[in-house]
Amino acid sequence: MKHLSKLLVAAFLFVGISNMNAQDQNNPWQISFGVNAVDAYPTNSDRPYASEAWFDEYFNASDHWNILPSISYVSVSKYVGSGISLGVRGSLNKIDKLGDTGVDDLSYYGVDGTIKYNFVQGTVFDPFVEIGGGYTWLDEIGAGTLNGGVGFNVWFTENLGLTVQSSYKHVFEDYSTPHFQHLAGLAIKFGGTDTDGDGVYDKDDACPEVPGLKEFNGCPDSDGDGIEDSKDECPNEAGTAAMNGCPDSDGDGVADNVDECPETPGLKELAGCPDSDGDGVADKDDQCPDVAGPAATNGCPDKDGDGVLDKDDQCPDVAGTVANNGCPEVTEAVQKALNDYAKTILFDLGKATIKTESEKVLNDIIEILNEYPNANFSIEGHTDSSGSNSLNQRLSEERAGAVKVYLIEHGISTNRLDSKGFGEDNPITSNATRAGRAQNRRVEINLVK
């Protein structure tokens, strides 16, 4: 009894520091302890060894069972696979009944090796069968035995259960009798390794070094979105299975981790960014997001095809040059044409009134000016040397101003025009002849550079 108590203390300490679970394949070790009852003469038949007589007093516990009122057996077994466990059991008792016959207290000791087969695993009710053999002493007399039994475990928790078993022990020596031994006690399973402490044993844990979830074979789901980290493209942000575990903040069907505009709904083909003008250039890259234009010009149009984007083109409907902000440049030929027309503008004698027949010439000038909408011009009046200087100066100014007024009244912006008079100061030929004086009486329209 003293030795059995020591064995129990050692078993409890071992169990207390072990990781426990009721799964045999994960917790291969089981220790059981409790009381045993020995039915040393399980029949009242006059043919006690006849098999048909073995069970006629099987349940007569009050008259036949010898029970020691203390912990009287300990067993240890190890699961080896396929529902099979190998073990050893030690038991002791006091025999004061041989059937209905009372006897002086006889000491009973048994040491048995066991082979146990559990029919099911991982269930609350866990039935098993057991075979084995051992050696039993009744007082000082020992005999070998061949054993067979049935029993069941009922698991209260994952690691603690009740075990009940009944075994028949066949004795090989004539001086002892075959008998039944019944066992009832507590069973504890232990020995599994769970390195990361997540409740999934290492042998079944796909991520044994990192705490995880049972439904993911011990692997973590850091963001709690129901997708394990190894399959989650965004393991630290909760997402959806459709997005491979990533969120889609703007709901455009493009996961945030690949969405270049995660806060604004956009198009898949543009990495989740919008294209307001539908030109195939994402707004974030489109220099003209509200006006359709080609990608080659960063989404901006160039209607006149002059290489100057409409947004920068001061003449978006007329092809021009980059140097002139998209507007056509006034060439020397154009300048000459303007002055050829301007020289033919006719005024009433000594006045600034434009003659009616000059309207066609002025309209031709207007057409030319409209072709160069960003060009500014100076309208300059000149006279011959007839008359006084002051008169000629005033007349030149008034004639230049009259042309300016006509052009403005016919659509030319006032901001583009200036007028001035030079009197008789800038003749282009001699005033000594009538023909020369006629040439000097002129209006010029010159580009302001």
C-alpha positions as CSV (number, residue, x, y, z in Angstrom):
1,M,0.0,0.0,0.0
2,K,2.8,2.4,0.9
3,H,4.5,1.7,-2.5
4,L,1.2,2.2,-4.4
5,S,0.8,5.6,-2.7
6,K,4.2,6.7,-3.9
7,L,3.4,5.6,-7.4
8,L,0.2,7.7,-7.3
9,V,2.0,10.8,-6.1
10,A,4.5,10.5,-8.9
11,A,1.7,10.0,-11.5
12,F,-0.1,13.2,-10.3
13,L,3.0,15.3,-10.6
14,F,3.7,14.0,-14.1
15,V,0.2,14.7,-15.2
16,G,0.2,18.2,-13.6
17,I,3.1,19.4,-15.7
18,S,2.0,17.7,-19.0
19,N,-0.1,19.1,-21.8
20,M,-3.3,17.1,-21.8
21,N,-6.0,16.3,-24.3
22,A,-8.4,13.4,-24.8
23,Q,-7.1,12.5,-28.3
24,D,-5.1,9.3,-28.1
25,Q,-3.1,10.1,-31.2
26,N,-2.1,13.4,-29.7
27,N,-1.8,12.4,-26.0
28,P,-0.4,8.9,-26.2
29,W,-0.1,8.4,-22.4
30,Q,-2.9,7.4,-20.1
31,I,-2.8,6.9,-16.4
32,S,-5.8,5.4,-14.6
33,F,-6.3,4.7,-10.9
34,G,-9.1,3.7,-8.6
35,V,-10.6,0.7,-6.8
36,N,-10.7,-2.8,-7.9
37,A,-13.0,-5.7,-6.9
38,V,-11.9,-9.3,-7.0
39,D,-14.6,-12.0,-7.4
40,A,-12.3,-15.0,-6.4
41,Y,-15.1,-17.6,-6.8
42,P,-17.6,-16.2,-9.2
43,T,-20.1,-19.0,-9.0
44,N,-22.0,-21.2,-6.5
45,S,-22.2,-24.1,-8.9
46,D,-20.9,-27.5,-8.0
47,R,-19.1,-27.3,-11.3
48,P,-17.2,-24.0,-10.7
49,Y,-15.0,-24.3,-13.8
50,A,-17.8,-24.9,-16.3
51,S,-18.1,-21.9,-18.6
52,E,-21.9,-21.9,-18.3
53,A,-21.5,-21.3,-14.5
54,W,-19.2,-18.4,-14.6
55,F,-21.8,-15.7,-14.7
56,D,-24.5,-17.1,-12.4
57,E,-23.2,-14.9,-9.5
58,Y,-21.4,-12.3,-11.6
59,F,-23.4,-9.4,-10.2
60,N,-23.5,-10.6,-6.6
61,A,-21.3,-7.8,-5.3
62,S,-22.3,-8.0,-1.6
63,D,-21.5,-11.7,-1.2
64,H,-18.8,-12.3,-3.8
65,W,-16.8,-9.1,-4.4
66,N,-13.7,-8.3,-2.4
67,I,-13.2,-4.5,-2.3
68,L,-10.4,-2.6,-0.6
69,P,-11.9,0.8,0.4
70,S,-9.0,2.8,-1.0
71,I,-7.1,3.4,-4.2
72,S,-6.2,-0.1,-5.1
73,Y,-5.0,-0.1,-8.7
74,V,-2.9,2.0,-11.0
75,S,-2.4,1.5,-14.7
76,V,-0.2,3.2,-17.3
77,S,-0.6,2.8,-21.0
78,K,0.7,4.3,-24.2
79,Y,-1.1,4.6,-27.5
80,V,0.8,3.1,-30.4
81,G,-1.6,3.7,-33.2
82,S,-4.7,2.2,-34.9
83,G,-6.7,2.3,-31.7
84,I,-4.1,0.1,-29.8
85,S,-2.5,0.9,-26.5
86,L,0.1,-1.1,-24.6
87,G,0.3,-0.9,-20.8
88,V,1.0,-2.3,-17.4
89,R,-1.3,-2.4,-14.4
90,G,-0.6,-3.0,-10.7
91,S,-3.4,-3.9,-8.2
92,L,-3.8,-5.0,-4.6
93,N,-6.7,-6.3,-2.5
94,K,-7.7,-8.3,0.6
95,I,-9.6,-11.5,0.0
96,D,-12.1,-12.4,2.7
97,K,-14.7,-14.0,0.4
98,L,-14.4,-17.1,-1.7
99,G,-17.8,-17.0,-3.2
100,D,-20.2,-17.4,-0.2
101,T,-17.4,-18.7,2.0
102,G,-15.6,-16.4,4.3
103,V,-11.8,-16.7,4.7
104,D,-9.1,-15.1,6.7
105,D,-7.8,-12.0,5.1
106,L,-5.6,-13.0,2.2
107,S,-3.4,-10.5,0.5
108,Y,-3.9,-10.2,-3.2
109,Y,-1.3,-8.6,-5.6
110,G,-1.4,-8.5,-9.4
111,V,0.9,-7.2,-12.0
112,D,-0.4,-7.4,-15.6
113,G,0.7,-6.4,-19.0
114,T,-2.2,-5.2,-21.3
115,I,-3.0,-4.7,-24.9
116,K,-6.1,-2.5,-25.3
117,Y,-8.1,-1.7,-28.4
118,N,-10.4,1.4,-28.4
119,F,-13.2,1.1,-30.9
120,V,-13.7,4.9,-31.3
121,Q,-11.6,7.9,-30.4
122,G,-12.4,11.5,-29.7
123,T,-15.9,10.8,-28.4
124,V,-17.4,11.1,-24.9
125,F,-18.2,7.4,-24.7
126,D,-15.1,5.4,-25.5
127,P,-15.6,1.5,-25.3
128,F,-12.6,-0.9,-25.5
129,V,-11.6,-4.5,-25.2
130,E,-8.4,-5.7,-23.5
131,I,-6.2,-8.8,-23.5
132,G,-3.0,-9.5,-21.7
133,G,-1.3,-11.6,-19.1
134,G,0.5,-11.3,-15.8
135,Y,1.2,-12.7,-12.4
136,T,-1.0,-12.8,-9.4
137,W,-0.1,-13.6,-5.8
138,L,-2.6,-14.8,-3.2
139,D,-0.6,-14.4,0.1
140,E,2.8,-15.9,-0.8
141,I,1.6,-18.1,-3.7
142,G,1.8,-16.8,-7.2
143,A,0.6,-18.0,-10.5
144,G,0.6,-16.7,-14.1
145,T,-2.6,-15.6,-15.7
146,L,-4.1,-15.0,-19.1
147,N,-6.5,-12.0,-19.0
148,G,-9.3,-10.7,-21.1
149,G,-11.7,-7.9,-20.5
150,V,-14.1,-5.2,-21.7
151,G,-14.7,-1.7,-20.5
152,F,-15.4,1.9,-21.4
153,N,-14.3,5.4,-20.7
154,V,-16.6,8.3,-20.3
155,W,-14.7,11.6,-20.8
156,F,-15.9,14.6,-18.7
157,T,-13.4,17.0,-20.2
158,E,-10.8,16.8,-22.8
159,N,-8.4,15.1,-20.5
160,L,-10.3,13.7,-17.6
161,G,-12.7,10.8,-17.6
162,L,-14.2,7.8,-15.8
163,T,-13.0,4.3,-16.6
164,V,-14.9,1.1,-15.9
165,Q,-13.6,-2.4,-16.7
166,S,-14.3,-6.0,-16.0
167,S,-11.6,-8.7,-16.7
168,Y,-11.5,-12.4,-16.5
169,K,-8.2,-13.8,-15.3
170,H,-7.5,-17.4,-16.2
171,V,-4.9,-19.0,-13.8
172,F,-2.5,-21.6,-15.1
173,E,-1.8,-23.3,-11.7
174,D,-4.2,-25.7,-10.0
175,Y,-3.7,-24.3,-6.6
176,S,-5.4,-21.1,-7.6
177,T,-8.7,-20.4,-9.2
178,P,-9.7,-18.3,-12.2
179,H,-11.5,-15.1,-11.2
180,F,-13.0,-11.8,-12.2
181,Q,-11.4,-8.5,-11.4
182,H,-13.6,-5.4,-11.8
183,L,-12.0,-1.9,-12.0
184,A,-13.5,1.6,-11.6
185,G,-11.5,4.8,-11.4
186,L,-10.3,8.0,-13.1
187,A,-8.5,8.1,-16.4
188,I,-6.2,10.9,-17.5
189,K,-4.5,11.3,-20.9
190,F,-1.5,13.4,-21.5
191,G,1.8,13.7,-23.4
192,G,0.9,15.7,-26.5
193,T,3.2,18.6,-27.6
194,D,1.7,22.0,-28.4
195,T,4.7,24.3,-28.8
196,D,2.7,27.4,-29.6
197,G,0.0,26.7,-27.0
198,D,-2.9,27.2,-29.4
199,G,-4.7,23.9,-28.5
200,V,-3.6,22.2,-31.7
201,Y,-0.9,19.6,-31.2
202,D,2.3,19.9,-33.1
203,K,1.7,16.7,-35.1
204,D,-1.5,18.2,-36.5
205,D,-0.4,21.9,-36.4
206,A,0.5,23.3,-39.8
207,C,2.0,26.3,-38.0
208,P,3.5,24.7,-34.9
209,E,5.6,27.8,-33.9
210,V,2.8,30.4,-34.2
211,P,-0.5,30.3,-32.2
212,G,-3.4,29.8,-34.5
213,L,-6.9,28.4,-34.8
214,K,-8.2,24.8,-34.9
215,E,-10.2,25.4,-38.0
216,F,-7.0,26.4,-39.8
217,N,-5.0,23.4,-38.5
218,G,-3.2,25.7,-36.0
219,C,-2.4,28.5,-38.4
220,P,-3.2,32.1,-37.5
221,D,-5.8,34.5,-38.9
222,S,-4.3,37.8,-37.7
223,D,-7.0,40.1,-39.0
224,G,-9.9,37.8,-38.0
225,D,-11.5,37.8,-41.4
226,G,-11.9,34.0,-41.6
227,I,-9.0,33.6,-44.0
228,E,-5.8,32.1,-42.7
229,D,-2.7,34.2,-43.0
230,S,-0.9,31.9,-45.4
231,K,-3.8,32.4,-47.9
232,D,-4.5,36.0,-47.0
233,E,-2.9,38.6,-49.3
234,C,-3.6,41.2,-46.6
235,P,-3.1,39.3,-43.4
236,N,-3.2,42.4,-41.2
237,E,-6.3,43.9,-42.7
238,A,-9.7,42.3,-42.6
239,G,-11.1,41.6,-46.0
240,T,-13.2,39.2,-48.0
241,A,-12.7,35.8,-49.6
242,A,-13.5,37.4,-53.0
243,M,-10.6,39.8,-52.5
244,N,-8.3,37.0,-51.2
245,G,-8.5,38.4,-47.7
246,C,-8.0,42.1,-48.7
247,P,-10.4,44.9,-48.1
248,D,-12.0,46.9,-50.9
249,S,-12.7,50.3,-49.3
250,D,-14.3,52.0,-52.3
251,G,-16.3,48.9,-53.4
252,D,-15.0,49.0,-57.0
253,G,-14.0,45.3,-57.1
254,V,-10.3,46.1,-56.9
255,A,-8.6,45.1,-53.6
256,D,-7.0,47.9,-51.7
257,N,-3.6,46.3,-51.9
258,V,-3.6,46.6,-55.7
259,D,-5.9,49.6,-55.9
260,E,-3.9,52.8,-56.8
261,C,-7.0,54.8,-55.8
262,P,-8.3,52.9,-52.8
263,E,-10.6,55.6,-51.6
264,T,-12.3,56.4,-54.9
265,P,-14.3,53.9,-57.0
266,G,-12.6,53.2,-60.3
267,L,-12.0,50.7,-63.1
268,K,-10.2,47.4,-62.9
269,E,-8.3,48.1,-66.1
270,L,-7.0,51.3,-64.5
271,A,-5.9,49.6,-61.3
272,G,-9.0,50.9,-59.4
273,C,-8.7,54.5,-60.5
274,P,-11.5,56.6,-62.1
275,D,-11.5,57.9,-65.7
276,S,-14.0,60.8,-65.6
277,D,-13.7,61.7,-69.3
278,G,-13.5,58.1,-70.5
279,D,-10.3,58.5,-72.5
280,G,-8.5,55.5,-71.1
281,V,-6.2,57.7,-68.9
282,A,-6.8,57.5,-65.2
283,D,-7.7,60.8,-63.6
284,K,-4.6,60.7,-61.4
285,D,-2.5,60.7,-64.5
286,D,-4.8,62.8,-66.7
287,Q,-3.7,66.4,-67.0
288,C,-7.2,67.1,-68.5
289,P,-9.4,64.8,-66.4
290,D,-12.7,66.4,-67.6
291,V,-11.8,66.5,-71.4
292,A,-11.0,63.3,-73.4
293,G,-7.6,63.2,-74.9
294,P,-5.0,60.5,-75.9
295,A,-2.6,58.9,-73.6
296,A,0.3,60.2,-75.7
297,T,-0.6,63.7,-74.5
298,N,-1.4,62.7,-70.9
299,G,-5.1,62.7,-71.5
300,C,-5.3,66.2,-73.0
301,P,-6.7,66.9,-76.5
302,D,-4.9,68.8,-79.3
303,K,-7.7,69.5,-81.7
304,D,-5.6,71.3,-84.2
305,G,-2.8,68.8,-84.1
306,D,-0.1,71.4,-83.7
307,G,1.6,69.7,-80.8
308,V,0.3,72.3,-78.3
309,L,-2.3,70.9,-75.9
310,D,-5.7,72.6,-76.0
311,K,-5.3,73.6,-72.4
312,D,-2.1,75.5,-73.3
313,D,-3.0,76.4,-76.9
314,Q,-4.0,80.0,-77.3
315,C,-5.4,79.1,-80.7
316,P,-6.9,75.6,-80.1
317,D,-8.8,75.6,-83.4
318,V,-6.0,76.8,-85.6
319,A,-2.7,74.9,-86.1
320,G,0.2,77.0,-84.9
321,T,3.7,76.6,-83.5
322,V,4.9,75.7,-80.0
323,A,7.0,78.8,-79.9
324,N,3.9,80.9,-80.5
325,N,1.7,79.0,-77.9
326,G,-0.1,77.0,-80.5
327,C,-1.0,80.0,-82.7
328,P,0.2,80.5,-86.2
329,E,3.0,83.0,-86.6
330,V,2.8,86.1,-88.8
331,T,5.3,85.6,-91.5
332,E,7.0,88.2,-93.6
333,A,4.7,87.3,-96.5
334,V,1.7,87.8,-94.3
335,Q,3.0,91.1,-93.0
336,K,3.6,92.3,-96.6
337,A,0.1,91.2,-97.6
338,L,-1.4,93.2,-94.8
339,N,0.4,96.4,-95.8
340,D,-0.3,95.9,-99.4
341,Y,-4.0,95.9,-98.5
342,A,-3.6,98.7,-95.9
343,K,-2.0,101.0,-98.5
344,T,-5.1,100.8,-100.6
345,I,-7.4,102.1,-97.9
346,L,-8.9,105.4,-99.2
347,F,-10.0,108.4,-97.2
348,D,-11.9,111.5,-98.2
349,L,-9.6,114.4,-99.1
350,G,-8.1,116.0,-96.1
351,K,-10.3,113.9,-93.8
352,A,-10.2,110.7,-91.7
353,T,-13.4,109.3,-93.2
354,I,-12.9,106.0,-94.9
355,K,-14.3,105.8,-98.4
356,T,-17.0,103.1,-99.0
357,E,-15.0,101.4,-101.7
358,S,-12.3,100.5,-99.1
359,E,-14.6,98.2,-97.2
360,K,-13.6,95.1,-99.2
361,V,-10.0,95.8,-98.5
362,L,-10.7,96.2,-94.8
363,N,-12.7,92.9,-94.8
364,D,-9.8,91.1,-96.4
365,I,-7.5,92.5,-93.6
366,I,-10.0,91.3,-91.0
367,E,-9.8,87.7,-92.4
368,I,-6.0,87.8,-92.2
369,L,-6.1,89.1,-88.6
370,N,-8.6,86.4,-87.6
371,E,-6.1,83.8,-88.7
372,Y,-3.7,85.0,-86.1
373,P,-5.9,85.5,-83.0
374,N,-3.1,86.0,-80.5
375,A,-1.1,88.4,-82.7
376,N,-1.2,92.1,-81.8
377,F,-0.9,94.8,-84.4
378,S,-0.1,98.5,-84.6
379,I,-2.1,100.6,-87.1
380,E,0.1,103.5,-88.2
381,G,-1.0,106.5,-90.2
382,H,1.4,108.5,-92.5
383,T,0.9,111.6,-94.7
384,D,2.8,113.5,-97.4
385,S,4.5,116.8,-96.7
386,S,1.7,118.9,-98.0
387,G,0.3,121.2,-95.3
388,S,1.6,122.0,-91.9
389,N,3.3,119.5,-89.6
390,S,0.6,119.8,-87.0
391,L,-2.1,119.2,-89.5
392,N,-0.4,116.3,-90.9
393,Q,0.3,114.8,-87.5
394,R,-3.4,115.1,-86.5
395,L,-4.6,113.7,-89.8
396,S,-2.3,110.7,-89.6
397,E,-3.5,109.9,-86.0
398,E,-7.1,110.3,-87.0
399,R,-6.8,108.1,-90.0
400,A,-5.1,105.3,-88.1
401,G,-7.7,105.6,-85.4
402,A,-10.5,105.3,-88.0
403,V,-9.1,102.1,-89.3
404,K,-8.8,100.8,-85.7
405,V,-12.4,101.6,-85.0
406,Y,-13.6,99.9,-88.1
407,L,-11.6,96.7,-87.3
408,I,-13.0,96.6,-83.7
409,E,-16.5,97.2,-84.9
410,H,-16.1,94.1,-87.1
411,G,-14.9,91.7,-84.4
412,I,-11.2,92.3,-83.8
413,S,-10.5,92.5,-80.1
414,T,-9.5,96.0,-78.9
415,N,-6.7,94.5,-76.9
416,R,-5.0,93.4,-80.1
417,L,-4.9,96.8,-81.7
418,D,-3.0,100.0,-81.2
419,S,-3.0,103.1,-83.4
420,K,-0.6,106.0,-83.8
421,G,0.2,108.7,-86.3
422,F,3.6,109.7,-87.7
423,G,2.5,112.7,-89.8
424,E,5.0,113.4,-92.6
425,D,8.0,112.0,-90.7
426,N,8.4,108.6,-92.3
427,P,8.0,108.9,-96.1
428,I,8.8,105.9,-98.1
429,T,9.6,107.9,-101.2
430,S,10.1,111.5,-102.3
431,N,7.3,114.0,-101.8
432,A,8.5,116.0,-104.8
433,T,6.2,114.2,-107.2
434,R,2.5,113.6,-107.2
435,A,3.1,109.8,-107.4
436,G,5.6,110.0,-104.5
437,R,3.2,112.0,-102.3
438,A,0.4,109.4,-103.1
439,Q,2.6,106.6,-101.8
440,N,3.5,108.5,-98.7
441,R,-0.2,109.0,-97.9
442,R,-0.7,105.6,-96.4
443,V,-1.8,103.4,-93.5
444,E,0.4,100.5,-92.4
445,I,-0.6,97.5,-90.2
446,N,2.5,96.1,-88.5
447,L,2.9,93.1,-86.2
448,V,3.8,94.1,-82.6
449,K,6.6,91.8,-81.6
